[in-house]
Amino acid sequence: MAEQNPQTPSELRLRLARWREFFFAQKYRFDLGQSFLVVVNFTLLIITASDKLQIFFGIPRLRSLLILLIPLGFIGVWLFGYFMDKVVRAAQMAERQSMKRSEVWSKHNEQMDRIEAQLRELKELMSRKEAR
């Protein structure tokens, strides 16, 4: 039996890591779409609480409609999260907003601006010296 280097991850660990990433990506999309759940809940509340809608739809009991709407609501939540992930790029936008509001990032950016200005000055001085 060949010895395995302890630094090299096993095939099982790599496979588990891929599954972990897959499941986290799906959870992340579901979390992004969770804000859409408010709309779904409001819609379900209207359907179940309004007798007028029962008459309008011509359905004596709305339970049969709810059996269809609840899974569609969860699918809608996931699809909205997928849209927010792939099209809107919500994570990057949230990060940008966090950076704009962060005092630490503001100080960091000020320091970087000062460093870049000093480097430009130094470069100009060097080029003037070389020109002489």
C-alpha positions in Angstrom: 0.0 0.0 0.0 1.5 3.3 -1.1 1.9 6.0 1.5 0.0 9.3 0.9 1.6 12.6 1.5 -0.3 14.3 4.4 -0.2 17.6 2.5 -2.0 16.1 -0.5 -5.8 16.0 0.0 -7.5 12.7 -0.7 -9.9 12.2 -3.5 -12.8 11.9 -1.0 -11.8 15.3 0.6 -11.7 16.9 -2.8 -15.1 15.5 -3.7 -16.6 16.6 -0.4 -15.1 20.1 -0.9 -16.8 20.3 -4.4 -20.1 19.3 -2.9 -19.7 21.8 -0.1 -19.1 24.6 -2.6 -22.1 23.4 -4.6 -24.4 23.4 -1.6 -23.2 26.7 -0.3 -23.7 28.3 -3.7 -27.3 27.1 -3.7 -27.9 28.3 -0.2 -26.3 31.7 -1.1 -28.7 32.0 -4.1 -31.6 31.0 -1.9 -30.6 33.6 0.7 -30.4 36.3 -2.0 -33.9 35.4 -3.2 -35.3 35.3 0.3 -36.2 39.0 0.1 -38.6 37.9 -2.6 -40.4 35.7 0.0 -42.1 38.9 1.3 -43.9 39.2 -2.0 -44.8 35.5 -2.0 -46.1 35.7 1.6 -48.2 38.7 0.8 -49.7 37.0 -2.2 -50.5 33.9 -0.2 -52.1 36.0 2.6 -54.3 37.7 0.1 -55.4 34.5 -1.5 -56.2 32.8 1.8 -57.8 35.8 3.5 -60.0 37.1 0.8 -63.4 35.5 0.1 -63.8 37.8 -2.9 -60.8 36.1 -4.6 -62.4 32.7 -4.0 -65.5 33.8 -5.9 -63.3 35.5 -8.6 -61.3 32.4 -9.3 -64.3 30.2 -9.0 -62.5 27.8 -6.7 -64.6 26.8 -3.7 -61.5 25.9 -1.6 -58.2 27.5 -2.2 -56.2 24.6 -0.7 -55.8 23.1 -4.2 -54.4 26.4 -5.4 -52.1 26.6 -2.4 -50.6 23.2 -3.1 -49.4 24.6 -6.4 -48.5 28.1 -5.2 -46.2 27.2 -2.3 -43.7 25.2 -4.4 -43.9 27.8 -7.1 -43.1 30.4 -4.4 -40.0 28.6 -3.3 -38.9 28.1 -6.9 -39.5 31.8 -7.5 -37.3 32.6 -4.5 -34.5 30.5 -5.8 -34.8 31.9 -9.3 -34.8 35.5 -8.0 -31.6 34.6 -6.0 -30.1 33.2 -9.1 -30.9 36.4 -11.0 -29.4 38.5 -8.1 -26.3 36.3 -8.2 -25.6 36.1 -11.9 -27.1 39.3 -13.4 -27.0 41.9 -10.6 -23.9 40.5 -9.0 -25.3 41.2 -5.5 -22.3 40.1 -3.6 -20.0 42.6 -5.4 -22.5 45.4 -5.0 -22.9 44.6 -1.3 -19.1 44.7 -0.9 -18.9 48.0 -2.7 -21.6 49.5 -0.4 -19.8 48.1 2.7 -16.5 49.6 1.5 -18.1 53.0 0.9 -19.5 53.0 4.4 -16.4 51.6 6.1 -14.2 54.0 8.1 -11.3 51.5 7.8 -11.6 51.4 4.0 -11.8 55.2 3.8 -8.6 55.6 5.8 -6.9 52.9 3.7 -7.9 54.6 0.4 -6.6 58.0 1.8 -3.3 56.3 2.6 -3.1 54.7 -0.8 -3.8 58.1 -2.5 -1.1 59.7 -0.5 1.4 56.9 -1.4 0.5 57.1 -5.1 0.9 60.9 -5.1 4.3 60.6 -3.4 5.4 57.9 -5.9 4.4 60.2 -8.8 6.4 63.0 -7.2 9.4 60.7 -6.8 9.1 59.5 -10.4 9.0 63.1 -11.6 12.1 63.9 -9.6 13.9 60.8 -11.0 13.0 61.7 -14.5 14.2 65.3 -14.1 17.5 64.0 -12.6 18.0 61.7 -15.6 17.2 64.4 -18.1 20.1 66.6 -16.8 
